[in-house]
Amino acid sequence: MKKYLIKIFTPLLVMLIATSLVAGVLPATATDQPADKYTDFMEKVLSVDIAKYNIELTSNFTSDILDRKITYMKYELTSEQSNLGILFSVEKGVITSCSVSILDGKVFTTKQYSSPLDAVKVFLEKYQTYTKIDSNRLITMIGNVDLTKNSTMTMENMKLTVTNIAVGETRQISLLWTQVINGADYNLFDVTFDKERNFVTMGDSREVFIIGDTSVNISEEQAIEIALEKLQFYSYEMPDGSVVKDFKVSRDAVVATLVTYSGAYELRPYWDVRMFLDEMSPGGVLGITAFIWANTGEVISYSNMATGGTVYPDNYNPTDSEQTSSNYTLMAVMATVIVAVIAVVAIGLMAKKRCK
């Protein structure tokens, strides 16, 4: 549940949305991957009946984000009864994510599923066969898990989190597998289906990321003390040129979470320390977040938590560690960026469809 409670909007996100909107109106460009690589994936992994669709590559662009080069391939699949948008992200020549937006009608598939659990199992089996990436542990862990309930289970150092979420009027089931090392979660694989057993999205970081130094030499308490001590040197500037500094923070309103950073394709643990201010600062700033390397205690950066930058759930409690999870992290920014691009793709396709 905690990975879906908070949505973060950042300048980086705004930049990428603008980039994707511009790219969406440009002609598709050549890619280093053959086009049939993606149609094969649609057919052999997603079980889309591609013979019933006209398939068009409508956009192909590359963005450099947090030391990562990500290529987005946007396809539109159309027929008289169905219209789909399918987005791929590719890094290092590997498909790292895929999402399907049903824009009109329903998905024509070559495979019918008896239940959401059956859909997930079959998808994982097909995905393993197609990519040759060993997913046996993932398949074993779902076993007979009840996908109607939020749950977390572990097997050795692998953790599976099942989350039921509402997206508009639809209900979706998301499964996230992570590897736990020294208390930090290293993302491995995630997949989401809706309650009608339609594939929604997947992400796989196993082939493109390496796990770097996993040592955690700085404790939670030490990370908090470092964040509070260095806060005296942090300030930000308002549009009128005034500088805001000297923040007042109550010690019991500080929460630290151990998370992982994926810059330059290397996963490393760091502390996400959130310091909620005693009173709101100019610009709607509610708190300051410090990112601190878990192995050295070095401060990576400070960042504002503002009313326009973080959406809190109705039952939000700043001292509740379950609610204040690692959503406000560098990894979460990347996840939000992907979601934003998917949303822009869907909007662009719908607009295009209306104009036809």
Salt bridges, closest charged atoms under 4 A:
ASP49 OD2 - LYS52 NZ 3.79
GLU56 OE1 - LYS352 NZ 3.50
ASP64 OD1 - LYS69 NZ 2.97
GLU76 OE1 - LYS352 NZ 3.48
GLU76 OE2 - LYS356 NZ 3.66
GLU91 OE2 - ARG68 NH2 2.75
ASP104 OD2 - LYS353 NZ 3.39
GLU156 OE1 - ARG137 NH2 3.65
ASP185 OD2 - LYS159 NZ 2.75
ASP204 OD1 - ARG206 NE 2.87
GLU221 OE1 - ARG251 NH2 2.67
GLU225 OE2 - ARG251 NE 3.34
ASP272 OD2 - ARG274 NE 3.62
